[in-house]
Amino acid sequence: MQKIYSVIVFDLGNVLLPFDYNIMLNKLEKIEKNLGQNFLKYYKENYNIHRAFERGELSENKFLEKMLLSLDNKIDKETFCNYYSKVFFINEDMVSLLPELKKNYMLVLLSNTNSIHREYGWKNYDFIKLFDKLVLSYEVKALKPEEKIYKAVENFTKKPSSKHIFIDDIHEYAEGAKKAGWDSIHFTNYDDLIQELKKRDILTIS
C-alpha cells in the first residue's frame, strides 16, 4: 500500500524540547531581588519585541540591547544568552521516535525560534542531526501560523501539501498547517501522539 505521507514535520519547543523560563528567572532573582520578576513583566508587556526577533525583523544585537537595558545591564550579553537559552530539556520519549520515523519518512523541524536559542540552547543536541531540514522562523522571515512558513517547508521537500503531516503543541499552529493543505496533530502528550500516528498507519509499534 502506498504511504499517504512522505514528510513528518515536528515543532521543537514543548514537543521535542520542553522548556521552563523559571530557570532563567530564578537565576536573575539570585543576582538581585525582583530582577527576574521585573524582567518577566517587561518581556510580557513587550512581547512584540520577542516576535520581531523570532521573525528575523529585529537583529540579535538590537534584541540584546533592549533585553540588557530592561535588566539595568546587571549582566553582560554572554550571561544573558546563556540564561535565556539554558531553559530546555529533552523529551526522551519523543526524541526516541525520530530514528524509527526516519527509516520511512523525510523529517523536517519547523520552529518559531531565534538565533540565540539556536546557538546557546539546542544547536548541539544529537537528535537535531536526524532532521533533513530545519525551517526556522527567523531565517525564513515568517512565523507560524502564517502560510509562508509552511510553504518554506514545501519549497525544500518538493512534495505536494497533502504529503505532509505536522506535530505541534499549539492548536493554532496545527490548524495553520491544515489550512496549508497538510494533515496535523495537536500534540498534548506522547501516548496520545502514538495513538494518532497508529491511526494513520505511520507507526506500527506496540
Backbone as a printed PyTorch tensor [residue, N CA C, xyz], in Angstrom:
tensor([[[ 0.8410, -1.2010,  0.0000],
         [ 0.0000,  0.0000,  0.0000],
         [ 0.8770,  1.2530,  0.0000]],

        [[ 0.5390,  2.2070, -0.8380],
         [ 1.3260,  3.4240, -0.9150],
         [ 1.1130,  4.2750,  0.3270]],

        [[ 2.1810,  4.8530,  0.8230],
         [ 2.0980,  5.7010,  2.0010],
         [ 1.2920,  6.9710,  1.6840]],

        [[ 0.4880,  7.3780,  2.6510],
         [-0.2670,  8.6160,  2.4900],
         [ 0.6760,  9.8130,  2.6180]],

        [[ 1.6350,  9.7080,  3.5490],
         [ 2.5310, 10.8290,  3.8500],
         [ 3.9520, 10.5180,  3.3940]],

        [[ 4.6750, 11.5710,  3.0690],
         [ 6.0970, 11.4530,  2.7520],
         [ 6.9610, 12.2060,  3.7580]],

        [[ 6.3660, 13.2280,  4.3830],
         [ 7.1390, 14.1310,  5.2520],
         [ 6.4470, 14.2760,  6.6070]],

        [[ 7.2220, 14.0810,  7.6750],
         [ 6.7200, 14.3500,  9.0220],
         [ 7.4540, 15.5820,  9.5430]],

        [[ 6.6710, 16.5890,  9.9020],
         [ 7.2270, 17.8700, 10.3350],
         [ 6.9720, 18.0310, 11.8330]],

        [[ 8.0220, 18.3220, 12.5610],
         [ 7.9350, 18.4660, 14.0150],
         [ 8.1740, 19.9040, 14.4410]],

        [[ 7.3660, 20.3490, 15.3950],
         [ 7.6830, 21.5380, 16.1630],
         [ 8.7990, 21.1520, 17.1350]],

        [[ 9.4800, 22.1510, 17.6760],
         [10.5740, 21.8940, 18.6110],
         [10.1570, 22.1130, 20.0650]],

        [[ 9.8360, 23.3540, 20.4300],
         [ 9.5380, 23.6870, 21.8160],
         [ 8.2680, 23.0310, 22.3370]],

        [[ 8.3960, 22.3800, 23.4860],
         [ 7.2960, 21.6860, 24.1670],
         [ 6.7750, 20.4680, 23.4140]],

        [[ 7.4780, 20.0610, 22.3700],
         [ 7.2160, 18.7820, 21.7040],
         [ 8.4400, 17.8920, 21.8900]],

        [[ 9.5480, 18.3170, 21.3080],
         [10.8160, 17.5980, 21.4880],
         [11.6140, 18.1690, 22.6560]],

        [[11.4860, 19.4590, 22.8500],
         [12.2150, 20.1340, 23.9260],
         [11.2670, 20.9580, 24.7950]],

        [[10.7780, 20.3920, 25.8920],
         [10.0580, 21.2170, 26.8640],
         [11.0060, 22.3050, 27.3920]],

        [[10.4250, 23.3900, 27.8510],
         [11.2690, 24.4610, 28.3950],
         [10.5860, 25.1050, 29.5840]],

        [[11.3950, 25.7480, 30.4190],
         [10.8860, 26.3730, 31.6350],
         [11.6640, 27.6650, 31.8890]],

        [[11.0370, 28.7980, 31.6340],
         [11.7090, 30.0820, 31.8080],
         [11.9280, 30.4430, 33.2780]],

        [[11.2880, 29.6930, 34.1820],
         [11.5430, 29.9350, 35.6030],
         [12.9990, 29.6660, 35.9570]],

        [[13.6490, 28.7990, 35.1820],
         [15.0780, 28.5340, 35.4040],
         [15.8650, 29.8300, 35.2480]],

        [[15.5370, 30.5790, 34.1990],
         [16.1970, 31.8670, 33.9680],
         [15.8180, 32.8860, 35.0470]],

        [[14.5320, 32.9620, 35.3370],
         [14.0580, 33.9590, 36.3020],
         [14.6760, 33.7460, 37.6760]],

        [[14.8290, 32.4870, 38.0760],
         [15.4390, 32.1910, 39.3750],
         [16.8900, 32.6380, 39.4280]],

        [[17.6030, 32.5000, 38.3200],
         [18.9980, 32.9610, 38.2600],
         [19.0660, 34.4780, 38.3970]],

        [[18.1270, 35.1650, 37.7580],
         [18.0970, 36.6280, 37.8530],
         [17.7540, 37.0870, 39.2700]],

        [[16.8660, 36.3610, 39.9180],
         [16.4730, 36.7140, 41.2910],
         [17.6530, 36.5980, 42.2500]],

        [[18.5710, 35.6670, 41.9390],
         [19.7470, 35.4940, 42.8020],
         [20.7250, 36.6520, 42.6490]],

        [[20.6670, 37.3100, 41.5100],
         [21.5350, 38.4760, 41.2970],
         [21.0010, 39.6750, 42.0710]],

        [[19.6920, 39.8520, 41.9970],
         [19.0640, 40.9610, 42.7110],
         [17.5880, 40.6630, 42.8830]],

        [[17.0690, 40.8950, 44.0580],
         [15.6600, 40.6290, 44.3340],
         [14.7780, 41.4060, 43.3660]],

        [[13.7880, 40.7040, 42.7880],
         [12.8030, 41.2430, 41.8380],
         [13.3530, 41.4740, 40.4380]],

        [[14.6400, 41.1850, 40.2130],
         [15.1910, 41.3690, 38.8660],
         [14.4920, 40.4270, 37.8840]],

        [[14.2590, 39.1940, 38.3020],
         [13.5810, 38.2240, 37.4480],
         [12.1380, 38.6050, 37.1790]],

        [[11.4320, 38.9890, 38.2270],
         [10.0170, 39.3390, 38.0760],
         [ 9.8400, 40.6080, 37.2370]],

        [[10.7330, 41.5630, 37.4290],
         [10.6670, 42.7960, 36.6290],
         [10.9550, 42.5110, 35.1580]],

        [[11.8980, 41.5860, 34.9170],
         [12.2030, 41.2100, 33.5340],
         [11.0050, 40.5120, 32.9040]],

        [[10.3770, 39.6140, 33.6530],
         [ 9.2110, 38.8940, 33.1370],
         [ 8.0970, 39.8630, 32.7670]],

        [[ 7.8680, 40.8580, 33.6120],
         [ 6.8380, 41.8660, 33.3480],
         [ 7.1750, 42.6330, 32.0590]],

        [[ 8.4230, 43.0330, 31.9250],
         [ 8.8540, 43.7600, 30.7230],
         [ 8.6750, 42.8850, 29.4780]],

        [[ 9.0830, 41.6360, 29.5850],
         [ 9.0320, 40.7180, 28.4370],
         [ 7.5960, 40.5070, 27.9660]],

        [[ 6.6940, 40.3280, 28.9220],
         [ 5.2780, 40.1100, 28.5740],
         [ 4.6600, 41.3660, 27.9730]],

        [[ 4.9830, 42.5080, 28.5620],
         [ 4.3960, 43.7730, 28.0890],
         [ 4.9630, 44.1980, 26.7370]],

        [[ 6.1210, 43.6560, 26.3920],
         [ 6.7710, 43.9990, 25.1200],
         [ 6.9970, 42.7550, 24.2760]],

        [[ 5.9800, 41.8950, 24.2620],
         [ 6.1190, 40.6170, 23.5640],
         [ 6.3490, 40.8120, 22.0620]],

        [[ 5.9480, 41.9690, 21.5710],
         [ 6.1970, 42.2760, 20.1510],
         [ 7.6860, 42.2650, 19.8250]],

        [[ 8.5360, 42.5580, 20.8060],
         [ 9.9890, 42.5120, 20.5960],
         [10.4300, 41.0750, 20.3670]],

        [[ 9.9140, 40.1750, 21.1880],
         [10.2010, 38.7400, 21.0450],
         [ 9.7600, 38.2470, 19.6770]],

        [[ 8.5680, 38.6290, 19.2650],
         [ 8.0370, 38.1730, 17.9720],
         [ 8.8580, 38.7340, 16.8170]],

        [[ 9.2530, 39.9860, 16.9150],
         [10.0670, 40.5920, 15.8540],
         [11.4240, 39.9060, 15.7410]],

        [[11.9640, 39.4880, 16.8780],
         [13.2440, 38.7730, 16.8830],
         [13.0760, 37.3890, 16.2470]],

        [[11.9850, 36.7100, 16.5880],
         [11.7250, 35.3950, 16.0020],
         [11.4620, 35.4870, 14.4980]],

        [[10.8890, 36.5780, 14.0690],
         [10.5880, 36.7440, 12.6420],
         [11.8230, 37.1830, 11.8510]],

        [[12.8810, 37.5340, 12.5490],
         [14.0800, 37.9970, 11.8600],
         [14.0040, 39.4490, 11.4600]],

        [[13.0350, 40.1810, 12.0010],
         [12.8940, 41.6120, 11.7050],
         [13.7830, 42.4540, 12.6130]],

        [[14.1270, 41.8960, 13.7730],
         [14.9630, 42.5860, 14.7560],
         [16.2770, 41.8230, 14.8740]],

        [[17.3860, 42.5120, 14.7560],
         [18.6850, 41.8450, 14.8110],
         [18.9770, 41.3280, 16.2230]],

        [[19.8910, 40.3770, 16.2950],
         [20.2810, 39.8330, 17.5980],
         [20.8620, 40.9290, 18.4850]],

        [[21.6820, 41.7890, 17.9100],
         [22.2890, 42.8620, 18.6990],
         [21.2520, 43.8260, 19.2560]],

        [[20.2600, 44.1820, 18.4290],
         [19.2020, 45.0960, 18.8910],
         [18.3590, 44.4420, 19.9860]],

        [[18.0660, 43.1530, 19.7890],
         [17.3050, 42.4260, 20.8010],
         [18.0610, 42.4150, 22.1270]],

        [[19.3380, 42.0720, 22.0690],
         [20.1480, 42.0190, 23.2900],
         [20.2420, 43.3940, 23.9580]],

        [[20.3590, 44.4160, 23.1540],
         [20.4300, 45.7830, 23.6840],
         [19.1880, 46.1000, 24.5180]],

        [[18.0190, 45.7470, 23.9690],
         [16.7540, 46.0140, 24.6630],
         [16.6280, 45.1600, 25.9270]],

        [[17.0220, 43.8850, 25.8330],
         [16.9050, 42.9950, 26.9870],
         [17.8330, 43.4200, 28.1180]],

        [[19.0650, 43.7690, 27.7750],
         [20.0290, 44.1590, 28.8110],
         [19.6280, 45.4790, 29.4610]],

        [[19.0510, 46.3770, 28.6630],
         [18.5720, 47.6440, 29.2150],
         [17.4480, 47.3940, 30.2240]],

        [[16.5740, 46.4400, 29.9090],
         [15.4710, 46.1060, 30.8310],
         [15.9960, 45.5110, 32.1330]],

        [[17.2160, 44.9600, 32.0930],
         [17.8560, 44.3800, 33.2830],
         [18.8440, 45.3550, 33.9190]],

        [[18.7640, 46.6220, 33.5250],
         [19.6910, 47.6580, 34.0260],
         [21.1450, 47.2500, 33.8420]],

        [[21.3950, 46.4570, 32.7970],
         [22.7540, 45.9890, 32.4740],
         [23.4450, 45.3210, 33.6620]],

        [[22.6370, 44.5890, 34.4540],
         [23.2070, 43.8660, 35.5980],
         [23.9830, 42.6260, 35.1570]],

        [[23.7390, 42.1730, 33.9190],
         [24.5030, 41.0490, 33.3610],
         [24.9860, 41.4380, 31.9620]],

        [[26.0060, 40.7160, 31.4760],
         [26.5170, 41.0120, 30.1380],
         [25.8090, 40.1420, 29.0890]],

        [[26.1540, 40.3750, 27.8260],
         [25.4750, 39.6770, 26.7200],
         [25.6210, 38.1650, 26.8210]],

        [[26.8410, 37.7130, 27.0870],
         [27.1040, 36.2740, 27.1380],
         [26.2760, 35.6130, 28.2420]],

        [[26.2300, 36.2500, 29.3910],
         [25.4500, 35.7110, 30.5170],
         [23.9740, 35.6780, 30.1680]],

        [[23.4800, 36.7700, 29.5590],
         [22.0700, 36.7860, 29.1630],
         [21.7680, 35.6500, 28.2070]],

        [[22.5900, 35.4690, 27.1950],
         [22.3480, 34.4250, 26.1930],
         [22.2950, 33.0430, 26.8380]],

        [[23.1590, 32.8070, 27.7970],
         [23.1510, 31.5270, 28.4990],
         [21.9130, 31.3740, 29.3790]],

        [[21.5850, 32.3860, 30.1520],
         [20.3870, 32.3340, 30.9920],
         [19.1290, 32.1310, 30.1450]],

        [[19.0560, 32.8780, 29.0550],
         [17.8810, 32.8830, 28.1790],
         [17.7050, 31.5480, 27.4470]],

        [[18.8020, 30.8250, 27.2730],
         [18.7790, 29.6170, 26.4450],
         [18.8990, 28.3130, 27.2170]],

        [[19.4320, 28.3550, 28.4230],
         [19.5810, 27.1180, 29.1980],
         [18.2840, 26.8420, 29.9610]],

        [[17.2140, 26.7470, 29.1990],
         [15.8800, 26.5310, 29.7860],
         [15.2200, 25.2750, 29.1990]],

        [[15.9280, 24.5820, 28.3070],
         [15.3710, 23.4370, 27.5970],
         [15.8080, 22.1170, 28.2200]],

        [[14.9520, 21.1170, 28.0800],
         [15.3560, 19.7470, 28.4120],
         [14.6750, 18.8110, 27.4270]],

        [[15.2670, 17.6490, 27.2280],
         [14.8230, 16.7530, 26.1560],
         [13.6560, 15.8810, 26.6010]],

        [[12.6410, 15.7910, 25.7430],
         [11.5760, 14.8030, 25.9150],
         [12.0850, 13.5020, 25.2900]],

        [[12.6520, 12.6560, 26.1220],
         [13.3430, 11.4590, 25.6310],
         [12.4070, 10.5290, 24.8530]],

        [[11.1690, 10.4020, 25.2980],
         [10.2110,  9.5380, 24.5870],
         [10.0090, 10.0250, 23.1630]],

        [[ 9.8130, 11.3370, 23.0280],
         [ 9.5790, 11.8970, 21.6950],
         [10.8140, 11.7670, 20.8070]],

        [[11.9520, 12.0790, 21.3610],
         [13.1900, 12.0220, 20.5760],
         [13.4900, 10.5870, 20.1330]],

        [[13.1080,  9.6220, 20.9520],
         [13.3580,  8.2170, 20.5940],
         [12.5360,  7.7720, 19.3800]],

        [[11.4800,  8.5030, 19.0570],
         [10.6660,  8.1880, 17.8770],
         [11.3700,  8.5470, 16.5680]],

        [[12.2300,  9.5380, 16.6220],
         [12.7980, 10.1030, 15.3920],
         [13.5690,  9.0840, 14.5440]],

        [[14.4670,  8.2860, 15.1330],
         [15.1960,  7.3160, 14.2900],
         [14.2620,  6.3080, 13.6220]],

        [[13.2010,  5.9300, 14.3260],
         [12.2320,  4.9730, 13.7690],
         [11.4910,  5.5930, 12.5880]],

        [[11.0450,  6.8210, 12.7600],
         [10.3000,  7.5050, 11.7000],
         [11.1880,  7.8250, 10.4980]],

        [[12.4480,  8.0990, 10.7690],
         [13.3640,  8.4820,  9.6990],
         [13.5940,  7.3380,  8.7060]],

        [[13.3370,  6.1100,  9.1230],
         [13.5090,  4.9640,  8.2220],
         [12.5900,  5.0670,  7.0030]],

        [[11.4350,  5.6830,  7.1890],
         [10.4240,  5.7000,  6.1250],
         [ 9.9650,  7.0810,  5.6850]],

        [[10.3860,  8.1190,  6.4090],
         [ 9.8630,  9.4540,  6.1140],
         [10.9730, 10.5000,  6.1170]],

        [[10.7670, 11.5380,  5.3430],
         [11.6070, 12.7270,  5.4490],
         [11.1870, 13.4520,  6.7260]],

        [[12.1600, 13.9270,  7.4840],
         [11.8670, 14.6400,  8.7220],
         [12.2900, 16.0980,  8.5990]],

        [[11.3810, 16.9990,  8.9700],
         [11.6710, 18.4360,  8.9380],
         [11.3200, 19.0270, 10.2970]],

        [[12.1680, 19.9030, 10.7770],
         [11.8980, 20.6530, 12.0010],
         [11.3770, 22.0260, 11.6120]],

        [[10.2360, 22.4130, 12.1740],
         [ 9.6200, 23.7110, 11.8660],
         [ 9.3840, 24.4460, 13.1750]],

        [[10.1130, 25.5280, 13.3860],
         [10.0680, 26.1680, 14.6930],
         [10.0390, 27.6890, 14.6050]],

        [[ 9.1620, 28.2850, 15.4240],
         [ 9.2750, 29.7130, 15.7260],
         [10.3880, 29.8310, 16.7550]],

        [[11.5370, 30.3130, 16.3400],
         [12.6870, 30.3680, 17.2400],
         [13.5620, 31.5460, 16.8690]],

        [[14.7020, 31.6550, 17.5250],
         [15.6020, 32.7800, 17.2650],
         [17.0470, 32.3240, 17.3080]],

        [[17.9280, 33.1920, 16.8750],
         [19.3380, 32.8340, 16.7310],
         [20.0160, 32.5350, 18.0610]],

        [[19.5870, 33.1850, 19.1300],
         [20.2040, 32.9500, 20.4430],
         [19.8290, 31.5650, 20.9700]],

        [[18.5450, 31.2400, 20.8990],
         [18.1240, 29.9170, 21.3610],
         [18.7860, 28.8030, 20.5580]],

        [[18.9560, 29.0380, 19.2800],
         [19.6100, 28.0110, 18.4610],
         [21.0740, 27.8500, 18.8710]],

        [[21.7780, 28.9530, 18.9750],
         [23.2260, 28.9020, 19.2140],
         [23.5570, 28.4470, 20.6330]],

        [[22.8220, 28.9560, 21.6090],
         [23.1500, 28.6930, 23.0010],
         [22.2890, 27.5920, 23.6280]],

        [[21.1600, 27.2780, 22.9840],
         [20.2190, 26.3650, 23.6150],
         [20.2120, 24.9520, 23.0730]],

        [[19.9750, 24.7940, 21.7410],
         [19.6840, 23.4460, 21.2580],
         [20.4890, 22.9860, 20.0420]],

        [[21.3520, 23.8310, 19.5220],
         [22.0590, 23.5190, 18.2770],
         [22.8070, 22.1890, 18.3240]],

        [[23.4170, 21.8900, 19.4520],
         [24.3020, 20.7260, 19.5360],
         [23.6400, 19.4490, 20.0640]],

        [[22.3250, 19.4720, 20.2450],
         [21.6520, 18.2160, 20.6060],
         [21.7780, 17.2270, 19.4500]],

        [[22.1500, 15.9990, 19.7560],
         [22.3900, 15.0000, 18.7030],
         [21.1710, 14.7550, 17.8170]],

        [[19.9800, 14.8030, 18.4000],
         [18.7910, 14.4560, 17.6120],
         [18.5190, 15.4500, 16.4780]],

        [[19.0660, 16.6530, 16.5900],
         [18.8790, 17.6510, 15.5290],
         [19.4190, 17.1280, 14.1970]],

        [[20.4700, 16.3160, 14.2680],
         [21.0970, 15.7930, 13.0490],
         [20.1860, 14.8230, 12.2900]],

        [[19.1410, 14.3380, 12.9440],
         [18.2260, 13.4070, 12.2840],
         [17.2980, 14.1110, 11.2920]],

        [[17.1920, 15.4180, 11.3990],
         [16.2940, 16.1580, 10.5120],
         [16.9610, 16.4380,  9.1760]],

        [[16.1840, 16.2500,  8.1150],
         [16.6700, 16.5470,  6.7770],
         [16.7700, 18.0510,  6.5370]],

        [[15.9670, 18.7990,  7.2850],
         [15.9570, 20.2620,  7.1020],
         [15.4260, 20.9310,  8.3620]],

        [[16.0230, 22.0690,  8.7220],
         [15.4930, 22.9200,  9.7850],
         [14.8940, 24.1590,  9.1240]],

        [[13.6120, 24.3540,  9.3040],
         [12.9490, 25.5660,  8.7940],
         [12.6390, 26.4240, 10.0120]],

        [[13.3810, 27.5130, 10.1500],
         [13.3480, 28.3300, 11.3580],
         [12.8080, 29.7210, 11.0330]],

        [[11.9220, 30.1920, 11.8830],
         [11.1890, 31.4310, 11.6020],
         [12.1050, 32.6030, 11.3020]],

        [[13.1530, 32.7710, 12.0900],
         [13.9990, 33.9590, 11.9060],
         [14.7900, 33.9060, 10.6000]],

        [[14.9640, 32.6990, 10.0550],
         [15.6750, 32.5720,  8.7790],
         [14.7550, 32.7770,  7.5790]],

        [[13.5020, 32.3160,  7.6920],
         [12.5810, 32.4330,  6.5490],
         [11.6930, 33.6740,  6.6420]],

        [[11.8720, 34.4380,  7.7300],
         [11.1510, 35.7200,  7.9150],
         [ 9.6300, 35.5200,  7.9500]],

        [[ 9.2090, 34.4630,  8.6390],
         [ 7.7780, 34.1990,  8.8010],
         [ 7.5710, 33.3790, 10.0640]],

        [[ 6.3810, 33.5390, 10.6560],
         [ 6.0430, 32.8360, 11.8960],
         [ 4.8420, 31.9270, 11.6760]],

        [[ 4.8270, 30.7760, 12.3430],
         [ 3.5960, 30.0040, 12.3970],
         [ 2.5430, 30.8580, 13.0800]],

        [[ 1.3120, 30.8920, 12.6420],
         [ 0.6790, 30.0240, 11.6400],
         [ 0.5620, 30.6570, 10.2510]],

        [[ 1.4870, 31.5400,  9.8730],
         [ 1.4180, 32.1830,  8.5580],
         [ 1.6910, 31.1520,  7.4550]],

        [[ 0.9720, 31.2570,  6.3820],
         [ 1.1040, 30.2910,  5.2870],
         [ 2.5390, 30.2290,  4.7620]],

        [[ 3.2050, 31.3520,  4.7650],
         [ 4.5550, 31.4300,  4.1880],
         [ 5.5200, 30.4310,  4.8110]],

        [[ 5.3790, 30.1860,  6.1190],
         [ 6.3490, 29.3180,  6.7860],
         [ 6.1260, 27.8520,  6.4170]],

        [[ 4.8600, 27.4750,  6.1960],
         [ 4.5690, 26.1000,  5.7520],
         [ 5.0410, 25.9110,  4.3070]],

        [[ 4.8860, 26.9510,  3.5070],
         [ 5.3480, 26.8770,  2.1150],
         [ 6.8680, 26.7790,  2.0480]],

        [[ 7.5510, 27.3510,  3.0400],
         [ 9.0070, 27.2410,  3.0860],
         [ 9.4350, 25.7830,  3.2580]],

        [[ 8.6370, 25.0180,  4.0000],
         [ 8.9070, 23.5800,  4.1370],
         [ 8.7410, 22.8970,  2.7840]],

        [[ 7.6370, 23.2010,  2.1180],
         [ 7.3580, 22.5670,  0.8200],
         [ 8.4010, 22.9370, -0.2310]],

        [[ 8.9360, 24.1380, -0.1220],
         [ 9.9830, 24.5480, -1.0580],
         [11.2030, 23.6420, -0.9400]],

        [[11.4190, 23.1140,  0.2520],
         [12.5220, 22.1740,  0.4520],
         [12.1370, 20.7480,  0.0510]],

        [[10.9770, 20.2930,  0.5100],
         [10.6280, 18.8790,  0.3030],
         [10.2670, 18.5640, -1.1460]],

        [[ 9.7400, 19.5670, -1.8500],
         [ 9.2650, 19.3790, -3.2270],
         [ 8.1400, 18.3400, -3.3070]],

        [[ 7.4020, 18.2010, -2.2120],
         [ 6.2820, 17.2550, -2.1510],
         [ 4.9630, 18.0290, -2.1110]],

        [[ 3.8690, 17.4230, -2.5980],
         [ 2.5620, 18.0740, -2.5050],
         [ 2.1830, 18.3400, -1.0470]],

        [[ 1.3780, 19.3580, -0.8250],
         [ 0.9430, 19.7110,  0.5390],
         [ 0.3790, 18.5100,  1.2800]],

        [[-0.4180, 17.7140,  0.5800],
         [-1.1110, 16.5840,  1.2050],
         [-0.1730, 15.4860,  1.7080]],

        [[ 1.0930, 15.5510,  1.3230],
         [ 2.0630, 14.5390,  1.7430],
         [ 2.7480, 14.8890,  3.0680]],

        [[ 2.3610, 16.0250,  3.6540],
         [ 2.9790, 16.5000,  4.8890],
         [ 2.0400, 16.3030,  6.0750]],

        [[ 2.6090, 15.9320,  7.2120],
         [ 1.8710, 15.9200,  8.4710],
         [ 2.7110, 16.6450,  9.5180]],

        [[ 2.0530, 17.4720, 10.3090],
         [ 2.7380, 18.3610, 11.2450],
         [ 2.3170, 18.0530, 12.6720]],

        [[ 3.2790, 18.0770, 13.5920],
         [ 3.0330, 17.8210, 15.0120],
         [ 3.4490, 19.0570, 15.7980]],

        [[ 2.4860, 19.7180, 16.4520],
         [ 2.7680, 20.9600, 17.1890],
         [ 1.8970, 21.0100, 18.4410]],

        [[ 2.4450, 21.5680, 19.5240],
         [ 1.6890, 21.6420, 20.7830],
         [ 0.7130, 22.8060, 20.8050]],

        [[ 0.8320, 23.7400, 19.8790],
         [-0.0820, 24.8890, 19.8460],
         [-1.1530, 24.6470, 18.7850]],

        [[-2.3890, 24.5940, 19.2290],
         [-3.5060, 24.2370, 18.3530],
         [-3.5840, 25.1440, 17.1320]],

        [[-3.3690, 26.4240, 17.3410],
         [-3.4540, 27.4060, 16.2460],
         [-2.4360, 27.0890, 15.1450]],

        [[-1.2670, 26.6240, 15.5440],
         [-0.2220, 26.3240, 14.5590],
         [-0.5210, 25.0170, 13.8200]],

        [[-1.1090, 24.0590, 14.5380],
         [-1.5340, 22.8150, 13.8900],
         [-2.6480, 23.1090, 12.8860]],

        [[-3.5470, 24.0050, 13.2500],
         [-4.6310, 24.3830, 12.3390],
         [-4.0890, 25.1540, 11.1280]],

        [[-3.0510, 25.9550, 11.3590],
         [-2.4200, 26.6700, 10.2510],
         [-1.8860, 25.7130,  9.2000]],

        [[-1.3530, 24.5810,  9.6660],
         [-0.8550, 23.5560,  8.7390],
         [-2.0010, 22.9680,  7.9200]],

        [[-3.1340, 22.7570,  8.5650],
         [-4.2940, 22.2100,  7.8470],
         [-4.7770, 23.1860,  6.7700]],

        [[-4.7320, 24.4730,  7.0990],
         [-5.1260, 25.4820,  6.1150],
         [-4.1730, 25.4870,  4.9190]],

        [[-2.9380, 25.0540,  5.1610],
         [-1.9430, 24.9850,  4.0830],
         [-2.0570, 23.6820,  3.2910]],

        [[-3.0270, 22.8360,  3.6650],
         [-3.2470, 21.5940,  2.9290],
         [-2.5780, 20.3660,  3.5280]],

        [[-1.9780, 20.5330,  4.7120],
         [-1.3340, 19.4130,  5.3970],
         [-2.3290, 18.7200,  6.3210]],

        [[-1.9430, 17.5400,  6.7900],
         [-2.5880, 16.9650,  7.9690],
         [-1.7900, 17.4640,  9.1700]],

        [[-2.3990, 17.4440, 10.3360],
         [-1.6510, 17.8500, 11.5330],
         [-2.2190, 17.1610, 12.7640]],

        [[-1.3820, 17.0880, 13.7670],
         [-1.7610, 16.5360, 15.0660],
         [-1.4310, 17.5770, 16.1250]],

        [[-2.4340, 17.9270, 16.9250],
         [-2.1830, 18.8340, 18.0420],
         [-1.5830, 17.9950, 19.1700]],

        [[-0.3150, 18.2310, 19.4610],
         [ 0.4130, 17.4230, 20.4460],
         [ 0.0290, 17.8180, 21.8680]],

        [[-0.3680, 16.8320, 22.6560],
         [-0.6260, 17.0620, 24.0810],
         [ 0.2600, 16.1850, 24.9500]],

        [[ 0.4820, 14.9530, 24.5060],
         [ 1.3760, 14.0630, 25.2450],
         [ 1.8100, 12.9130, 24.3380]],

        [[ 2.8260, 12.2000, 24.7630],
         [ 3.4340, 11.1400, 23.9650],
         [ 2.4470, 10.0200, 23.6590]],

        [[ 1.7320,  9.5540, 24.6570],
         [ 0.8370,  8.4030, 24.4620],
         [-0.2620,  8.7020, 23.4510]],

        [[-0.8470,  9.8860, 23.5490],
         [-1.8970, 10.2520, 22.5950],
         [-1.3270, 10.4050, 21.1870]],

        [[-0.1150, 10.9270, 21.0950],
         [ 0.5170, 11.0580, 19.7850],
         [ 0.7250,  9.6880, 19.1470]],

        [[ 1.1890,  8.7350, 19.9250],
         [ 1.4000,  7.3760, 19.4060],
         [ 0.1060,  6.8260, 18.8120]],

        [[-0.9990,  7.0510, 19.5140],
         [-2.2910,  6.5670, 19.0130],
         [-2.6620,  7.2550, 17.6990]],

        [[-2.4030,  8.5470, 17.6060],
         [-2.7080,  9.2850, 16.3760],
         [-1.8420,  8.7980, 15.2100]],

        [[-0.5840,  8.5120, 15.4880],
         [ 0.3090,  8.0100, 14.4380],
         [-0.0980,  6.6120, 13.9890]],

        [[-0.5490,  5.8000, 14.9340],
         [-1.0220,  4.4530, 14.5940],
         [-2.2740,  4.5110, 13.7230]],

        [[-3.1720,  5.4280, 14.0670],
         [-4.4070,  5.5950, 13.2910],
         [-4.1090,  5.8700, 11.8210]],

        [[-3.0080,  6.5850, 11.6000],
         [-2.6420,  6.9750, 10.2440],
         [-1.6640,  5.9810,  9.5990]],

        [[-1.4490,  4.8480, 10.2690],
         [-0.5100,  3.8140,  9.7580],
         [ 0.9100,  4.3370,  9.5990]],

        [[ 1.2620,  5.3450, 10.3810],
         [ 2.6290,  5.8610, 10.3640],
         [ 3.5110,  5.0200, 11.2880]],

        [[ 2.9070,  4.5580, 12.3830],
         [ 3.6300,  3.7190, 13.3440],
         [ 2.8850,  2.4100, 13.5380]],

        [[ 3.6230,  1.3550, 13.6970],
         [ 3.0090,  0.0500, 13.9850],
         [ 3.5430, -0.5380, 15.2710]],

        [[ 4.3950,  0.2440, 16.0060],
         [ 4.9910, -0.2810, 17.2280],
         [ 3.9210, -0.4200, 18.3060]],

        [[ 4.1560, -1.3330, 19.2230],
         [ 3.1680, -1.5860, 20.2950],
         [ 3.3590, -0.5850, 21.4120]]])
